[in-house]
Structure formats: structure tokens, C-alpha cells
Amino acid sequence: MTKPVMLFRPRSLLQLVVISFVLVLTPLSALLLQAMQALESVSMKSRVTTLEIVSLSKNSQSLPEIVLDMEHTARQYQVLGDSKLKGIFQTTETRFNEDLNNICKRNISQNSLLLCNKLNSNSKMLIRTLSDAPYDSAIYENALSDFELLAKHTQQLVQQIQQLIQQRSEQLAADAASVKSKLLWQGVSLVPLSIAMSVLFTFLIIRPIQRIEDIIQQLGSGQESLKFEVHGPRELNNLGEKLQWLQSRLQALEEQKLRFIRQMSHELKTPLASLREGADLMEEEILGPLTKPQREIVVILQDKGLQLQRIIENLLDFNGLKYQRSILISLFDLRKLIDEVLYEHRLDINRADLYYCLEGQSLMLHADRVKLRTLLSNLVSNATYYCIQPSRMWISWQATDKDLMLQIANHGIAIPEEDRERIFRPFEQGRQPRSGTIKGSGIGLSVAQEYALMHGGTLQLANHPQAEVCFQLNIPLIPNNSTNYTEIKIS
């Protein structure tokens, strides 16, 4: 299988974070810089335009007043003939020309510039005529009539300047709107780019972490064929290699544990068989009759020997689950198998003063008789050791069209929700107290569940109308074709 090609693979997690931080901020920084430049340009242009508008407005508004002052002064000079008045309207004409020149120097329209030049020449010609002609001559009288035309042209210039100011203001608003629209479109294009890059780099960081999380989960579930390849920064790749080393160590420890269980189980079976055989011989009174206290001791020896045998058998069954996943199918009577299991646990049932009720018809079942007997034995043993007074146990079974549903329920402390999955794990037990002097191994339910799965069925907790604890087994009546089994024909 070829490795996926990565266009970008930073050497370290720090490098990836720094690069992602820089690349995500670059479009936003460019947008911010562009916005600052645009705002500065608009601000500068607005400042210049505002100064021109203020200057044009000031100069244009003063022109009609100056023309009116010039006319009043000239008429006073005509009446009084005072030479000082002549100097005043000449000075006023100088003010008029200065304001007019200030307007002409501005960026105005061609018509306004022509009218401005015309006013400049007309005012100079008028003032020259008034200055040269005697105040009581007809020439002076005729010249005074030209003030009306000068005032008219001045008013036209003022109107054009007002229109120009209005245009400048509208243009300034249009420029501001254009800059705003441009920044908006840049934001619309650059912000999604930053978001997309953020998502990309988040994926580049999260993907190897999720891969490590999957590896840890698979490692915890006991899967053996794992791929520890982590495509990402160097630190995460190293972590994947550490997990691979951890798996090898766990496998080695698992092998040692199973080997230890196998050896210890076989070592314990031989002396235990001798102890049970001796207890049985004493019960048969081979060595002579037993007193009542002696018989009670023999019963205790048989009881505890049977408990130890079941624990050892569960350990061997658990050890064999790793290497044997097939089942041997045979046809047998389920009711007879249940009776055998109950007879095997008669001492435990008597010790717990347990009363049981069987509900079900005789049923011929295709299944692995040995494994199903172990499964039922573990469930019955669990019921006898975790029951409370009044000690009651219900064993019921019924067949549907395709499945067998079997329930083993008992009075006891209800199993909390947080323990409902944990109790099926190897070497795990619930928080409920267990009766008896020998502590359980914690693998009985895990072996039972594995045997149920081998049959293509399930073993889980269920609700019961009379009991607090109920285990329900569901297995198909006819073995599934996908199940790894060998059928034994019973003659």
C-alpha cells in the first residue's frame, strides 16, 4: 500500500503552528494595511478638498459685497468729490482683484475661469475709467452704470462656484463610498481565505492527533494488526513510534500473563484433583463412618474444592479464547443441560439457601454443548454468589422463529449503569459484595460473553419483572453460515 503524498509536511509541531499563524494573519494584515492606506488617502483628499471648498466659498461670497462697496464709494465720490473716497474705491478694487485671482488659481471649470478673467479685466477697466475721469463729467456718470453689469457677472460667478462646491462635495462622498465598497469586497475575499487557511491548518494539526487517538483506542481494545503511521509533525510521528513500542511491550506482557495463567492453572489442577478425590473418598466413608461435624467439614472441602475448580477452568477457558475461536456444534436437549448445571452447583445453591424456578419447554438446540454449559455455569455461579435474601433465582427460556432467548435472574443489588459494560471485561468486577471466602477471578462473565459471540449471539443485562439482576442470552437456533464451527452429528 502506497503512502499518501503530502504536499506540505512541517518538521515540527511548533513550525506548523508558527507557519499557520503567519499565513492566516497575512491576508488579514494585508486587508488592514490596505484599509489604513485607503483611509489615509481619503482623509488627505478630504482635507485638501475641504480647504479648497472653504477658500472658494469665502472668496466667492465676498465678491458681491466688494462690488457693492466699490459702487457706493464711487457714487459718494461723485457727490462729494473728496479725493480720499477715490482712494478708497481703488483700494476696494484691489481687494476684489485679489479674491478674484484666488478663485482663478483654484481648480475650477473652464466657464468659471473665463468668467473670472472677464470680471478681472472689466473691473480693472472700470476702475481705470473712474480714476481718470473727473467726478462731475458725463464719462464718470456713464461708467457708474457699468457696476450693474459687473454685479450681474459677479453673481453668475458666485452661482458657478456654488455649483462647483456642490460637485466637489458629491465627488468626495462618492470617493468615500468607493473606498468603502472596495474595502468591503477585499474583506469578502480575504476573510474567507483566512478562514479556509485556518480550517486547513486545523485539519493538519487535528488529523494526526485523531490518528493517534484511534491508535490508542484500537490498542486499548486489544487489536493486534495496527498501523502506527502518523503523517504529521515530527513530535506526533515520534509519538506514533512510541505507541508501536508500547504495543510490543503490551503484547509481550500479555503473552507472559497468559503463559503464567496456563502454567499456574495446570499446576493447581493436579493437587486440587487429589484434594477433591480425598474429600469424595471421605464422603463415601471408605475409611470408616463420619460423625456429623466431620461430614460438615467434608462438605466444606468439597464446596471449596469445586469453587477452586471452576476458577481454574475459567482461567483455562479465558486463556484458550486467544487461540481457539471455533465451536463444535451438536444437537442436545437444553433442559437436560440446565439440569446438569444446576446439579453441578447444588452445593452452592444449598449454601445460599437459594430457591429457583425453571420456565420453559423441552428444546433441542444446535450449539456447542461444552461452551454453552460453561456459559450457563458461570451465570448460575454469578447468581449464587451475588444473591440476597430472600434468595430466589429464575431460569427461563423460549424459542422464537430464529433465536433462543434465555434469562437467568436473581434477587440482588441492581448493577449500576456505569458497571453494566465493565463487568463483561476480563478481570473486572462490579461494586456489589460477593459472598463466600474465595474471591472471584473476574473472568466468568467475559468468558460467557465471548462464548455467546462465538455462537453469533449476545449476552447482556436485561430487565426482569421480579428480579433486580437479569442476564439475557440470545443465540440463533440454527448456526450462522459465517460462524466458524464444526458440526458433530449425534446418532
Sequence and secondary structure as in RCSB ss.txt:
>XXXX:A:sequence
MTKPVMLFRPRSLLQLVVISFVLVLTPLSALLLQAMQALESVSMKSRVTTLEIVSLSKNSQSLPEIVLDMEHTAR
QYQVLGDSKLKGIFQTTETRFNEDLNNICKRNISQNSLLLCNKLNSNSKMLIRTLSDAPYDSAIYENALSDFELL
AKHTQQLVQQIQQLIQQRSEQLAADAASVKSKLLWQGVSLVPLSIAMSVLFTFLIIRPIQRIEDIIQQLGSGQES
LKFEVHGPRELNNLGEKLQWLQSRLQALEEQKLRFIRQMSHELKTPLASLREGADLMEEEILGPLTKPQREIVVI
LQDKGLQLQRIIENLLDFNGLKYQRSILISLFDLRKLIDEVLYEHRLDINRADLYYCLEGQSLMLHADRVKLRTL
LSNLVSNATYYCIQPSRMWISWQATDKDLMLQIANHGIAIPEEDRERIFRPFEQGRQPRSGTIKGSGIGLSVAQE
YALMHGGTLQLANHPQAEVCFQLNIPLIPNNSTNYTEIKIS
>XXXX:A:secstr
      S   SSHHHHHHHHHHHHHHHHHHHHHHHHHHHHHHHHHHHHHHHHHHHHHHHHHHHHHHHHHHHHHHH
HHHHH  HHHHHHHHHHHHHHHHHHHHHHHSS  HHHHHHHHHHHHHHHHHHHHHHHS TTSHHHHHHHTHHHHH
HHHHHHHHHHHHHHHHHHHHHHHHHHHHHHHHHHHHHHHHHHHHHHHHHHHHHHHHHHHHHHHHHHHHHHTT SS
      S HHHHHHHHHHHHHHHHHHHHHHHHHHHHHHHHHHHHHHHHHHHHHHHHHHTTTTS   HHHHHHHHH
HHHHHHHHHHHHHHHHHHHHHTT   EEEEEEEHHHHHHHHHHHTHHHHHHTT EEEEE    EEEE HHHHHHH
HHHHHHHHHHS  SS EEEEEEEE SSEEEEEEEESS    GGGTTGGGSTT   SS   SSS   S HHHHHHH
HHHHTT EEEE   SS SEEEEEEEESS  TTS EEE    
